[in-house]
Amino acid sequence: MGPFRLECIAAGGDRAVLRVDGDIDACTAPQLRERVRDLAGTGTVHVIADLRGAGFLDSAGLGALVAARRELGGRAGSLMLVAGSGRIAQVLRITGLSDAFALHSCVLEAITADPDWQAAVSAEGLSAGIWCREHGLL
């Protein structure tokens, strides 16, 4: 797995996709937690965390996701997870966290599951599918 990287893709207003690449572990979980805290502090409180680029998720990473959900929820926001069907999705299911989060297989599915997300991307004059394609999220 490559280096840990967080990329934020603004979706208008108070929404963003946070693409996570690399292992989410005791070394990188604080960075994830801090990035979500920074987003929330600037008003971005509805986040889709795209974890499809993550190769590993340990208990510290799970804790960071739970803390992110709590941080965003405390500001009337939300956190949806995109985990595909691989190892990360399996860890979320085994730990029972797949029931605590809105879990999706792709970003497009997450956006189309939420009318407010659809409105945010369509405000840019694009369908959800085209918006995802233009931002490399398919």
N, CA, C and O atoms as a MOPAC input file, in Angstrom:
PM7 MOZYME 1SCF
protein

 N      0.85200 1    -1.18100 1     0.00000 1
 C      0.00000 1     0.00000 1     0.00000 1
 C      0.88700 1     1.23000 1     0.00000 1
 O      1.94000 1     1.25400 1     0.63800 1
 N      0.44900 1     2.24900 1    -0.72300 1
 C      1.19700 1     3.49700 1    -0.81100 1
 C      1.08800 1     4.30200 1     0.46100 1
 O      0.51100 1     3.84600 1     1.44900 1
 N      1.64500 1     5.50900 1     0.43800 1
 C      1.59900 1     6.36400 1     1.62400 1
 C      0.17800 1     6.80100 1     1.94600 1
 O     -0.70000 1     6.82000 1     1.08400 1
 N     -0.02200 1     7.14800 1     3.20000 1
 C     -1.32600 1     7.62500 1     3.65500 1
 C     -1.58400 1     8.99300 1     3.05500 1
 O     -0.72000 1     9.86900 1     3.07300 1
 N     -2.79100 1     9.16200 1     2.52100 1
 C     -3.13900 1    10.43100 1     1.88600 1
 C     -4.61600 1    10.69700 1     2.08300 1
 O     -5.44200 1     9.79400 1     1.95500 1
 N     -4.94600 1    11.94100 1     2.39600 1
 C     -6.32600 1    12.39500 1     2.52700 1
 C     -6.55500 1    13.48300 1     1.48600 1
 O     -5.80500 1    14.45700 1     1.42100 1
 N     -7.59100 1    13.31500 1     0.67500 1
 C     -7.93300 1    14.31900 1    -0.32200 1
 C     -9.37800 1    14.72400 1    -0.11500 1
 O    -10.27100 1    13.87700 1    -0.07500 1
 N     -9.60200 1    16.01800 1     0.01600 1
 C    -10.94600 1    16.53800 1     0.22400 1
 C    -11.48500 1    17.10200 1    -1.08700 1
 O    -10.83200 1    17.92600 1    -1.72800 1
 N    -12.66900 1    16.65900 1    -1.48000 1
 C    -13.31300 1    17.12100 1    -2.70300 1
 C    -14.61600 1    17.80000 1    -2.29100 1
 O    -15.58400 1    17.13300 1    -1.92600 1
 N    -14.63200 1    19.12200 1    -2.35100 1
 C    -15.80000 1    19.89500 1    -1.93500 1
 C    -16.96100 1    19.63400 1    -2.88100 1
 O    -16.78900 1    19.54600 1    -4.09700 1
 N    -18.13800 1    19.51300 1    -2.30100 1
 C    -19.34100 1    19.24700 1    -3.09600 1
 C    -20.33900 1    20.38700 1    -2.95100 1
 O    -21.53200 1    20.20100 1    -3.19300 1
 N    -19.87400 1    21.53300 1    -2.56800 1
 C    -20.75900 1    22.67700 1    -2.42000 1
 C    -21.33300 1    22.78300 1    -1.02500 1
 O    -21.69200 1    21.78200 1    -0.40500 1
 N    -21.41400 1    23.98700 1    -0.55000 1
 C    -22.01400 1    24.23400 1     0.75600 1
 C    -21.28200 1    23.53000 1     1.87600 1
 O    -20.08900 1    23.74200 1     2.09300 1
 N    -22.01200 1    22.69400 1     2.58000 1
 C    -21.47400 1    22.05000 1     3.77400 1
 C    -21.13200 1    20.57900 1     3.54500 1
 O    -21.16800 1    19.78300 1     4.48400 1
 N    -20.79600 1    20.20600 1     2.29400 1
 C    -20.56800 1    18.79700 1     1.94200 1
 C    -19.23000 1    18.59400 1     1.25900 1
 O    -18.76200 1    19.45100 1     0.50800 1
 N    -18.61200 1    17.43300 1     1.53300 1
 C    -17.36000 1    17.07600 1     0.87300 1
 C    -17.17700 1    15.56700 1     0.90200 1
 O    -17.68800 1    14.86800 1     1.77600 1
 N    -16.43100 1    15.09500 1    -0.08300 1
 C    -15.98300 1    13.70700 1    -0.09000 1
 C    -14.54500 1    13.72700 1     0.39900 1
 O    -13.73100 1    14.51400 1    -0.08200 1
 N    -14.23700 1    12.87100 1     1.34500 1
 C    -12.88200 1    12.74400 1     1.86400 1
 C    -12.34800 1    11.39800 1     1.39400 1
 O    -12.73800 1    10.34700 1     1.90200 1
 N    -11.44400 1    11.44800 1     0.41000 1
 C    -10.86700 1    10.22300 1    -0.13500 1
 C     -9.66300 1     9.83400 1     0.71900 1
 O     -8.76400 1    10.64300 1     0.94900 1
 N     -9.65800 1     8.59300 1     1.18400 1
 C     -8.60100 1     8.09600 1     2.05900 1
 C     -7.82200 1     7.01100 1     1.31500 1
 O     -8.39900 1     6.02100 1     0.86400 1
 N     -6.51800 1     7.20500 1     1.19200 1
 C     -5.64200 1     6.20100 1     0.57800 1
 C     -4.58200 1     5.79400 1     1.58900 1
 O     -4.04600 1     6.64000 1     2.30600 1
 N     -4.28100 1     4.51300 1     1.64900 1
 C     -3.27400 1     4.00000 1     2.56900 1
 C     -3.90700 1     3.38900 1     3.80100 1
 O     -5.12900 1     3.36800 1     3.94900 1
 N     -3.05700 1     2.89400 1     4.67800 1
 C     -3.51400 1     2.22700 1     5.89500 1
 C     -4.03800 1     3.24100 1     6.90600 1
 O     -3.46100 1     4.31200 1     7.09400 1
 N     -5.14500 1     2.87700 1     7.55400 1
 C     -5.70200 1     3.69700 1     8.62900 1
 C     -5.39600 1     2.95500 1     9.92100 1
 O     -6.09200 1     2.01000 1    10.29000 1
 N     -4.34900 1     3.39300 1    10.59700 1
 C     -3.86600 1     2.67700 1    11.77600 1
 C     -3.48200 1     3.67200 1    12.86700 1
 O     -3.80200 1     4.85800 1    12.77900 1
 N     -2.80000 1     3.18400 1    13.88600 1
 C     -2.44200 1     4.03000 1    15.02700 1
 C     -1.59600 1     5.22900 1    14.60900 1
 O     -1.64200 1     6.27300 1    15.26100 1
 N     -0.82600 1     5.09400 1    13.53400 1
 C      0.02400 1     6.20700 1    13.07500 1
 C     -0.75700 1     7.24600 1    12.28600 1
 O     -0.44700 1     8.43500 1    12.35000 1
 N     -1.77300 1     6.80600 1    11.53800 1
 C     -2.47300 1     7.72700 1    10.63900 1
 C     -3.85000 1     8.15400 1    11.13200 1
 O     -4.38600 1     9.15800 1    10.66200 1
 N     -4.42400 1     7.42200 1    12.05800 1
 C     -5.75900 1     7.75100 1    12.57600 1
 C     -5.83800 1     9.18400 1    13.11000 1
 O     -6.84900 1     9.84800 1    12.88100 1
 N     -4.80900 1     9.69400 1    13.81500 1
 C     -4.88700 1    11.08200 1    14.28300 1
 C     -5.01600 1    12.08700 1    13.13500 1
 O     -5.67800 1    13.11300 1    13.28800 1
 N     -4.39000 1    11.80400 1    11.98700 1
 C     -4.50400 1    12.70000 1    10.83300 1
 C     -5.94000 1    12.71600 1    10.31500 1
 O     -6.47000 1    13.77200 1     9.96800 1
 N     -6.55800 1    11.55100 1    10.26700 1
 C     -7.95200 1    11.45700 1     9.82900 1
 C     -8.85200 1    12.22700 1    10.78600 1
 O     -9.71200 1    12.99800 1    10.35800 1
 N     -8.65400 1    12.01900 1    12.05800 1
 C     -9.45000 1    12.70400 1    13.07400 1
 C     -9.30700 1    14.22200 1    12.95800 1
 O    -10.29100 1    14.95800 1    13.02900 1
 N     -8.06700 1    14.67600 1    12.78000 1
 C     -7.79200 1    16.10700 1    12.67900 1
 C     -8.39300 1    16.70500 1    11.40800 1
 O     -8.91400 1    17.82000 1    11.43700 1
 N     -8.32700 1    15.97900 1    10.29700 1
 C     -8.88900 1    16.49800 1     9.04400 1
 C    -10.39500 1    16.68300 1     9.17600 1
 O    -10.93400 1    17.69400 1     8.72800 1
 N    -11.07800 1    15.71900 1     9.78400 1
 C    -12.52800 1    15.84000 1     9.97100 1
 C    -12.83600 1    16.99500 1    10.91700 1
 O    -13.78600 1    17.74400 1    10.69000 1
 N    -12.06200 1    17.14100 1    11.94900 1
 C    -12.25500 1    18.26000 1    12.88300 1
 C    -12.08300 1    19.59600 1    12.15600 1
 O    -12.85100 1    20.53000 1    12.38100 1
 N    -11.07600 1    19.68500 1    11.28500 1
 C    -10.85600 1    20.91200 1    10.50500 1
 C    -12.02400 1    21.17700 1     9.56500 1
 O    -12.48900 1    22.31100 1     9.45400 1
 N    -12.49900 1    20.13100 1     8.88500 1
 C    -13.64400 1    20.29300 1     7.98400 1
 C    -14.85800 1    20.80600 1     8.74600 1
 O    -15.51200 1    21.76100 1     8.32700 1
 N    -15.15000 1    20.16000 1     9.87100 1
 C    -16.30600 1    20.55900 1    10.67000 1
 C    -16.15400 1    21.99300 1    11.16200 1
 O    -17.12700 1    22.74500 1    11.20000 1
 N    -14.94200 1    22.37100 1    11.53600 1
 C    -14.69600 1    23.71500 1    12.02900 1
 C    -14.91800 1    24.79900 1    10.98200 1
 O    -15.17500 1    25.95300 1    11.32400 1
 N    -14.81900 1    24.43300 1     9.71000 1
 C    -15.04800 1    25.39700 1     8.62900 1
 C    -16.42600 1    25.23400 1     8.00500 1
 O    -16.70900 1    25.81800 1     6.95900 1
 N    -17.29100 1    24.43500 1     8.64800 1
 C    -18.67800 1    24.32300 1     8.19900 1
 C    -18.99000 1    23.14900 1     7.29500 1
 O    -20.14400 1    22.97500 1     6.90200 1
 N    -18.00700 1    22.34200 1     6.95400 1
 C    -18.26200 1    21.15000 1     6.14700 1
 C    -18.60400 1    20.01600 1     7.10200 1
 O    -17.72000 1    19.39100 1     7.68900 1
 N    -19.91100 1    19.76000 1     7.25100 1
 C    -20.35200 1    18.81300 1     8.27800 1
 C    -21.02400 1    17.56100 1     7.71300 1
 O    -21.38700 1    16.66100 1     8.47000 1
 N    -21.19100 1    17.49600 1     6.40700 1
 C    -21.72500 1    16.29400 1     5.76900 1
 C    -20.61600 1    15.72100 1     4.89600 1
 O    -20.26400 1    16.28900 1     3.86300 1
 N    -20.07500 1    14.58600 1     5.33000 1
 C    -18.88900 1    14.02600 1     4.70100 1
 C    -19.15900 1    12.59700 1     4.24900 1
 O    -19.76600 1    11.79800 1     4.96300 1
 N    -18.69100 1    12.30200 1     3.04800 1
 C    -18.62900 1    10.92500 1     2.56900 1
 C    -17.15800 1    10.54200 1     2.62300 1
 O    -16.34200 1    11.13500 1     1.91800 1
 N    -16.80800 1     9.56800 1     3.44200 1
 C    -15.42900 1     9.08900 1     3.52900 1
 C    -15.28900 1     7.91300 1     2.56500 1
 O    -15.87300 1     6.85000 1     2.77200 1
 N    -14.50900 1     8.12400 1     1.51800 1
 C    -14.27400 1     7.08400 1     0.51500 1
 C    -13.05800 1     6.28100 1     0.95800 1
 O    -11.91900 1     6.72400 1     0.80800 1
 N    -13.31300 1     5.09800 1     1.50400 1
 C    -12.26500 1     4.25300 1     2.06700 1
 C    -11.78600 1     3.18000 1     1.09100 1
 O    -11.02600 1     2.29400 1     1.48100 1
 N    -12.21100 1     3.24200 1    -0.16000 1
 C    -11.84500 1     2.19000 1    -1.11900 1
 C    -10.34900 1     2.12700 1    -1.37500 1
 O     -9.84500 1     1.08900 1    -1.80500 1
 N     -9.62500 1     3.21200 1    -1.12100 1
 C     -8.17800 1     3.20600 1    -1.30800 1
 C     -7.41100 1     2.79300 1    -0.06400 1
 O     -6.18200 1     2.74400 1    -0.08300 1
 N     -8.11600 1     2.49800 1     1.01000 1
 C     -7.46500 1     2.06800 1     2.25400 1
 C     -7.19100 1     0.56500 1     2.17500 1
 O     -8.04300 1    -0.21100 1     1.74200 1
 N     -6.00200 1     0.17300 1     2.59600 1
 C     -5.64700 1    -1.24200 1     2.55100 1
 C     -5.80300 1    -1.94700 1     3.88700 1
 O     -5.85700 1    -3.17600 1     3.94100 1
 N     -5.87500 1    -1.17500 1     4.96600 1
 C     -5.88100 1    -1.75100 1     6.30300 1
 C     -6.60600 1    -0.79500 1     7.23400 1
 O     -6.49600 1     0.42400 1     7.10100 1
 N     -7.34300 1    -1.35800 1     8.17200 1
 C     -8.07900 1    -0.56600 1     9.15100 1
 C     -7.97500 1    -1.27800 1    10.48700 1
 O     -8.51400 1    -2.37300 1    10.65100 1
 N     -7.28000 1    -0.66200 1    11.45500 1
 C     -7.15300 1    -1.28200 1    12.77100 1
 C     -8.07800 1    -0.59400 1    13.78100 1
 O     -8.89600 1     0.24800 1    13.41100 1
 N     -7.94200 1    -0.95900 1    15.04200 1
 C     -8.84200 1    -0.41800 1    16.06200 1
 C     -8.68300 1     1.09400 1    16.20700 1
 O     -9.66000 1     1.78400 1    16.49900 1
 N     -7.48400 1     1.62000 1    16.01000 1
 C     -7.30000 1     3.07700 1    16.06900 1
 C     -8.03400 1     3.74500 1    14.91100 1
 O     -8.62400 1     4.81200 1    15.07900 1
 N     -7.99600 1     3.12200 1    13.74300 1
 C     -8.72300 1     3.64200 1    12.59100 1
 C    -10.21900 1     3.60000 1    12.81000 1
 O    -10.93000 1     4.54200 1    12.46100 1
 N    -10.70700 1     2.49900 1    13.39200 1
 C    -12.12600 1     2.40500 1    13.71900 1
 C    -12.51300 1     3.49200 1    14.71300 1
 O    -13.57000 1     4.11000 1    14.59200 1
 N    -11.64600 1     3.71800 1    15.69400 1
 C    -11.89500 1     4.78100 1    16.67300 1
 C    -11.95100 1     6.15300 1    16.01600 1
 O    -12.76600 1     6.99300 1    16.39800 1
 N    -11.08700 1     6.38500 1    15.02500 1
 C    -11.08800 1     7.66300 1    14.31700 1
 C    -12.38900 1     7.86200 1    13.55100 1
 O    -12.92500 1     8.97000 1    13.50900 1
 N    -12.90000 1     6.78900 1    12.94400 1
 C    -14.16900 1     6.89200 1    12.21700 1
 C    -15.33000 1     7.17600 1    13.17200 1
 O    -16.20400 1     7.98900 1    12.87200 1
 N    -15.33100 1     6.50400 1    14.31700 1
 C    -16.38300 1     6.74600 1    15.31000 1
 C    -16.28700 1     8.17600 1    15.83800 1
 O    -17.30800 1     8.84100 1    16.01000 1
 N    -15.06800 1     8.65200 1    16.09500 1
 C    -14.88000 1    10.02900 1    16.57000 1
 C    -15.33400 1    11.02900 1    15.50700 1
 O    -15.93200 1    12.05400 1    15.83300 1
 N    -15.05100 1    10.73200 1    14.23800 1
 C    -15.47600 1    11.61600 1    13.14200 1
 C    -16.99400 1    11.68400 1    13.07200 1
 O    -17.56700 1    12.75800 1    12.88600 1
 N    -17.63600 1    10.54300 1    13.22100 1
 C    -19.10800 1    10.50100 1    13.20800 1
 C    -19.67400 1    11.33600 1    14.35600 1
 O    -20.64600 1    12.07200 1    14.18700 1
 N    -19.05300 1    11.20700 1    15.51300 1
 C    -19.50500 1    11.95600 1    16.68500 1
 C    -19.28500 1    13.46200 1    16.48200 1
 O    -20.16100 1    14.26700 1    16.79400 1
 N    -18.11600 1    13.83400 1    15.96000 1
 C    -17.79300 1    15.25000 1    15.70600 1
 C    -18.79500 1    15.87200 1    14.73900 1
 O    -19.33000 1    16.95000 1    14.99900 1
 N    -19.04600 1    15.19500 1    13.63400 1
 C    -19.96000 1    15.72400 1    12.62500 1
 C    -21.40300 1    15.71700 1    13.12600 1
 O    -22.14200 1    16.67700 1    12.90600 1
 N    -21.80300 1    14.64400 1    13.79600 1
 C    -23.15800 1    14.56000 1    14.34100 1
 C    -23.42300 1    15.62600 1    15.38000 1
 O    -24.54300 1    16.12600 1    15.49000 1
 N    -22.40000 1    15.98000 1    16.14600 1
 C    -22.52200 1    17.03300 1    17.14900 1
 C    -22.73700 1    18.41300 1    16.53800 1
 O    -23.12100 1    19.35800 1    17.22700 1
 N    -22.48400 1    18.51300 1    15.24800 1
 C    -22.68600 1    19.78100 1    14.52400 1
 C    -23.82400 1    19.64000 1    13.51200 1
 O    -23.86700 1    20.35400 1    12.51000 1
 N    -24.74700 1    18.70800 1    13.78800 1
 C    -25.91000 1    18.43500 1    12.92800 1
 C    -25.48200 1    17.96500 1    11.53700 1
 O    -26.15800 1    18.23700 1    10.54400 1
 N    -24.35200 1    17.25700 1    11.47900 1
 C    -23.84600 1    16.73400 1    10.22300 1
 C    -23.98500 1    15.23300 1    10.14100 1
 O    -24.71100 1    14.61500 1    10.92000 1
 N    -23.27700 1    14.65300 1     9.18300 1
 C    -23.35900 1    13.21100 1     8.96200 1
 C    -22.05900 1    12.69800 1     8.36200 1
 O    -21.28400 1    13.45000 1     7.77000 1
 N    -21.84000 1    11.40500 1     8.52800 1
 C    -20.70000 1    10.72600 1     7.93100 1
 C    -21.19600 1     9.45100 1     7.27700 1
 O    -21.73700 1     8.56900 1     7.94300 1
 N    -21.00800 1     9.36100 1     5.97100 1
 C    -21.30000 1     8.13300 1     5.24100 1
 C    -19.97100 1     7.51300 1     4.84500 1
 O    -19.01000 1     8.22500 1     4.55500 1
 N    -19.91500 1     6.20300 1     4.83300 1
 C    -18.69500 1     5.49300 1     4.47000 1
 C    -18.87800 1     4.76400 1     3.15300 1
 O    -19.92500 1     4.16700 1     2.90300 1
 N    -17.86300 1     4.81300 1     2.31800 1
 C    -17.81200 1     4.04200 1     1.08100 1
 C    -16.66200 1     3.06700 1     1.25600 1
 O    -15.50800 1     3.47200 1     1.39300 1
 N    -16.98400 1     1.78100 1     1.25200 1
 C    -15.96100 1     0.77900 1     1.52800 1
 C    -15.85900 1    -0.30300 1     0.46600 1
 O    -15.05200 1    -1.22200 1     0.60700 1
 N    -16.65200 1    -0.22000 1    -0.58500 1
 C    -16.60000 1    -1.27300 1    -1.59000 1
 C    -17.03600 1    -2.59500 1    -0.98600 1
 O    -17.95600 1    -2.64600 1    -0.17000 1
 N    -16.36700 1    -3.66200 1    -1.39400 1
 C    -16.73200 1    -4.98000 1    -0.86600 1
 C    -15.51700 1    -5.73300 1    -0.34200 1
 O    -15.60500 1    -6.93300 1    -0.07900 1
 N    -14.39600 1    -5.05700 1    -0.18600 1
 C    -13.15800 1    -5.70900 1     0.22000 1
 C    -12.95900 1    -5.80600 1     1.71000 1
 O    -13.90200 1    -5.89200 1     2.49700 1
 N    -11.67800 1    -5.78900 1     2.06600 1
 C    -11.24800 1    -5.99300 1     3.44900 1
 C    -11.82700 1    -4.97100 1     4.42400 1
 O    -12.23000 1    -5.32600 1     5.53100 1
 N    -11.86800 1    -3.69900 1     4.01300 1
 C    -12.36000 1    -2.65600 1     4.91400 1
 C    -13.84200 1    -2.87500 1     5.22500 1
 O    -14.26400 1    -2.75500 1     6.37500 1
 N    -14.62300 1    -3.19500 1     4.20200 1
 C    -16.05300 1    -3.47700 1     4.41200 1
 C    -16.21700 1    -4.66700 1     5.35000 1
 O    -17.10600 1    -4.67400 1     6.20100 1
 N    -15.36000 1    -5.67100 1     5.19500 1
 C    -15.43100 1    -6.85200 1     6.05000 1
 C    -15.13800 1    -6.49300 1     7.51000 1
 O    -15.81900 1    -6.97700 1     8.41400 1
 N    -14.13900 1    -5.65600 1     7.74200 1
 C    -13.81100 1    -5.22100 1     9.11200 1
 C    -14.99500 1    -4.46900 1     9.71100 1
 O    -15.33900 1    -4.67600 1    10.87400 1
 N    -15.61600 1    -3.60100 1     8.92400 1
 C    -16.77200 1    -2.84700 1     9.41900 1
 C    -17.93400 1    -3.78100 1     9.75600 1
 O    -18.63000 1    -3.57100 1    10.74900 1
 N    -18.14300 1    -4.79800 1     8.94300 1
 C    -19.21800 1    -5.76200 1     9.23200 1
 C    -18.90500 1    -6.58800 1    10.47700 1
 O    -19.77000 1    -6.76000 1    11.33600 1
 N    -17.68400 1    -7.09900 1    10.58300 1
 C    -17.29200 1    -7.95300 1    11.71500 1
 C    -17.42200 1    -7.21000 1    13.03600 1
 O    -17.84500 1    -7.78500 1    14.03900 1
 N    -17.05700 1    -5.92700 1    13.03600 1
 C    -17.09900 1    -5.13900 1    14.26800 1
 C    -18.49300 1    -4.59800 1    14.57600 1
 O    -18.71600 1    -4.01900 1    15.64000 1
 N    -19.42300 1    -4.78300 1    13.65500 1
 C    -20.77700 1    -4.28400 1    13.84500 1
 C    -20.94400 1    -2.82000 1    13.47100 1
 O    -22.03900 1    -2.27200 1    13.59800 1
 N    -19.88400 1    -2.18400 1    13.01400 1
 C    -19.97800 1    -0.76200 1    12.67300 1
 C    -20.70700 1    -0.51800 1    11.35700 1
 O    -21.09000 1     0.61500 1    11.06300 1
 N    -20.89900 1    -1.55200 1    10.57600 1
 C    -21.66500 1    -1.37400 1     9.33500 1
 C    -23.11400 1    -1.01100 1     9.65300 1
 O    -23.81500 1    -0.44900 1     8.81200 1
 N    -23.56100 1    -1.33100 1    10.86400 1
 C    -24.91500 1    -0.95700 1    11.29000 1
 C    -24.96300 1     0.46500 1    11.84900 1
 O    -26.02200 1     1.09300 1    11.86000 1
 N    -23.82100 1     0.97200 1    12.31300 1
 C    -23.76800 1     2.30200 1    12.91600 1
 C    -23.57000 1     3.40700 1    11.88100 1
 O    -23.89600 1     4.56600 1    12.13600 1
 N    -23.04100 1     3.05100 1    10.72700 1
 C    -22.76800 1     4.02200 1     9.66600 1
 C    -23.64100 1     3.73000 1     8.46300 1
 O    -24.07300 1     2.59800 1     8.25000 1
 N    -23.89600 1     4.77400 1     7.67400 1
 C    -24.47200 1     4.56400 1     6.34800 1
 C    -23.32100 1     4.06900 1     5.49000 1
 O    -22.40100 1     4.82800 1     5.18500 1
 N    -23.36500 1     2.79900 1     5.09700 1
 C    -22.27000 1     2.15600 1     4.37900 1
 C    -22.68700 1     1.90800 1     2.93800 1
 O    -23.74900 1     1.34300 1     2.67700 1
 N    -21.83400 1     2.34000 1     1.99500 1
 C    -22.13700 1     2.22500 1     0.57300 1
 C    -20.96900 1     1.59100 1    -0.15800 1
 O    -19.84100 1     1.58300 1     0.33400 1
 N    -21.25400 1     1.06000 1    -1.34000 1
 C    -20.20900 1     0.40400 1    -2.12800 1
 C    -19.44400 1     1.37800 1    -3.01500 1
 O    -18.31700 1     1.08800 1    -3.41500 1
 N    -20.04200 1     2.53800 1    -3.33100 1
 C    -19.35100 1     3.54000 1    -4.15000 1
 C    -19.89200 1     4.92800 1    -3.79900 1
 O    -20.95200 1     5.05500 1    -3.18500 1
 N    -19.15700 1     5.95200 1    -4.19200 1
 C    -19.55200 1     7.32800 1    -3.88500 1
 C    -20.85800 1     7.67900 1    -4.58500 1
 O    -21.71800 1     8.33700 1    -3.99900 1
 N    -21.01100 1     7.25200 1    -5.81700 1
 C    -22.24600 1     7.54700 1    -6.55300 1
 C    -23.45700 1     6.99500 1    -5.81100 1
 O    -24.48600 1     7.66400 1    -5.71800 1
 N    -23.34300 1     5.79000 1    -5.28700 1
 C    -24.44400 1     5.19400 1    -4.51300 1
 C    -24.74300 1     6.02500 1    -3.26500 1
 O    -25.90600 1     6.24200 1    -2.92200 1
 N    -23.69600 1     6.48700 1    -2.59000 1
 C    -23.88100 1     7.30400 1    -1.38300 1
 C    -24.58700 1     8.61600 1    -1.72000 1
 O    -25.48500 1     9.04200 1    -0.99400 1
 N    -24.19000 1     9.25100 1    -2.80800 1
 C    -24.81000 1    10.51800 1    -3.20000 1
 C    -26.26600 1    10.31100 1    -3.58400 1
 O    -27.13000 1    11.07800 1    -3.15900 1
 N    -26.54800 1     9.29800 1    -4.36900 1
 C    -27.92300 1     9.09800 1    -4.83100 1
 C    -28.84700 1     8.60300 1    -3.71500 1
 O    -30.06800 1     8.65800 1    -3.85400 1
 N    -28.27400 1     8.12600 1    -2.61900 1
 C    -29.09300 1     7.68200 1    -1.48400 1
 C    -29.58200 1     8.84700 1    -0.63000 1
 O    -30.42400 1     8.66300 1     0.24900 1
 N    -29.05300 1    10.05100 1    -0.88500 1
 C    -29.36900 1    11.20100 1    -0.03600 1
 C    -29.80100 1    12.38200 1    -0.90800 1
 O    -28.98600 1    12.91800 1    -1.65900 1
 N    -31.05900 1    12.79300 1    -0.82100 1
 C    -31.53700 1    13.91000 1    -1.65700 1
 C    -30.76000 1    15.21300 1    -1.46200 1
 O    -30.60600 1    15.98500 1    -2.40800 1
 N    -30.27500 1    15.46400 1    -0.25900 1
 C    -29.51200 1    16.68500 1    -0.01600 1
 C    -28.15700 1    16.64100 1    -0.72000 1
 O    -27.67900 1    17.65700 1    -1.22400 1
 N    -27.54300 1    15.46200 1    -0.75000 1
 C    -26.29600 1    15.30500 1    -1.50400 1
 C    -26.56600 1    15.48800 1    -2.99500 1
 O    -25.79800 1    16.15600 1    -3.68700 1
 N    -27.64300 1    14.90400 1    -3.48700 1
 C    -27.97900 1    15.05800 1    -4.91000 1
 C    -28.14600 1    16.52600 1    -5.26000 1
 O    -27.66500 1    16.98200 1    -6.29800 1
 N    -28.83000 1    17.26900 1    -4.39000 1
 C    -29.04000 1    18.70000 1    -4.62600 1
 C    -27.71000 1    19.46000 1    -4.62800 1
 O    -27.52000 1    20.37700 1    -5.42600 1
 N    -26.79900 1    19.07900 1    -3.74100 1
 C    -25.51400 1    19.77400 1    -3.65900 1
 C    -24.70400 1    19.60300 1    -4.94500 1
 O    -24.13100 1    20.57100 1    -5.44400 1
 N    -24.65000 1    18.39400 1    -5.48100 1
 C    -23.86100 1    18.19900 1    -6.70100 1
 C    -24.59900 1    18.74000 1    -7.92400 1
 O    -23.96500 1    19.21200 1    -8.86800 1
 N    -25.92900 1    18.67800 1    -7.91700 1
 C    -26.66400 1    19.20400 1    -9.07000 1
 C    -26.63500 1    20.73100 1    -9.09300 1
 O    -26.87600 1    21.33100 1   -10.14000 1
 N    -26.34400 1    21.37000 1    -7.95500 1
 C    -26.20200 1    22.82800 1    -7.92000 1
 C    -25.03600 1    23.27300 1    -8.79500 1
 O    -24.99000 1    24.42000 1    -9.24100 1
 N    -24.09100 1    22.36200 1    -9.04000 1
 C    -22.97400 1    22.65500 1    -9.93200 1
 C    -23.36400 1    22.40200 1   -11.39100 1
 O    -22.53200 1    22.52000 1   -12.29000 1
 N    -24.63600 1    22.05300 1   -11.61900 1
 C    -25.11900 1    21.82600 1   -12.96700 1
 C    -24.78300 1    20.45000 1   -13.52600 1
 O    -24.81500 1    20.24100 1   -14.73800 1
 N    -24.46100 1    19.51200 1   -12.63700 1
 C    -24.05600 1    18.18100 1   -13.07700 1
 C    -24.93000 1    17.10900 1   -12.43400 1
 O    -25.43400 1    17.28700 1   -11.32500 1
 N    -25.10300 1    16.00800 1   -13.13700 1
 C    -25.74400 1    14.85700 1   -12.50800 1
 C    -24.73300 1    14.24700 1   -11.53500 1
 O    -23.53600 1    14.52000 1   -11.62300 1
 N    -25.21900 1    13.42800 1   -10.61800 1
 C    -24.32400 1    12.79700 1    -9.64400 1
 C    -23.27200 1    11.94100 1   -10.35200 1
 O    -22.10700 1    11.94000 1    -9.95500 1
 N    -23.67000 1    11.22300 1   -11.38500 1
 C    -22.72600 1    10.37000 1   -12.11000 1
 C    -21.62700 1    11.17200 1   -12.78600 1
 O    -20.45500 1    10.80100 1   -12.71800 1
 N    -21.99200 1    12.26000 1   -13.43400 1
 C    -20.99500 1    13.09500 1   -14.10400 1
 C    -20.09600 1    13.77300 1   -13.07200 1
 O    -18.88600 1    13.87000 1   -13.27700 1
 N    -20.67300 1    14.24300 1   -11.96800 1
 C    -19.88400 1    14.87400 1   -10.91300 1
 C    -18.84200 1    13.88700 1   -10.38400 1
 O    -17.67700 1    14.24700 1   -10.21400 1
 N    -19.25900 1    12.63900 1   -10.12200 1
 C    -18.32100 1    11.61800 1    -9.63000 1
 C    -17.23400 1    11.33700 1   -10.66900 1
 O    -16.05900 1    11.22400 1   -10.31900 1
 N    -17.61200 1    11.22600 1   -11.92200 1
 C    -16.64300 1    10.95800 1   -12.97900 1
 C    -15.62100 1    12.11400 1   -13.07000 1
 O    -14.41700 1    11.87700 1   -13.16700 1
 N    -16.10600 1    13.33500 1   -13.04000 1
 C    -15.20900 1    14.49200 1   -13.14600 1
 C    -14.23400 1    14.61100 1   -11.98000 1
 O    -13.16500 1    15.20500 1   -12.11700 1
 N    -14.60500 1    14.04500 1   -10.83400 1
 C    -13.72800 1    14.10700 1    -9.65400 1
 C    -13.01600 1    12.78200 1    -9.39800 1
 O    -12.41800 1    12.60100 1    -8.33800 1
 N    -13.07100 1    11.86700 1   -10.34100 1
 C    -12.35600 1    10.59500 1   -10.20800 1
 C    -12.87200 1     9.70200 1    -9.09800 1
 O    -12.10100 1     8.98700 1    -8.45700 1
 N    -14.18700 1     9.74100 1    -8.86900 1
 C    -14.77500 1     8.99300 1    -7.74800 1
 C    -15.56000 1     7.75500 1    -8.17800 1
 O    -16.24100 1     7.14000 1    -7.35700 1
 N    -15.47400 1     7.39200 1    -9.43100 1
 C    -16.22200 1     6.20400 1    -9.87900 1
 C    -15.42000 1     4.94000 1    -9.72700 1
 O    -15.90400 1     3.85800 1   -10.05800 1

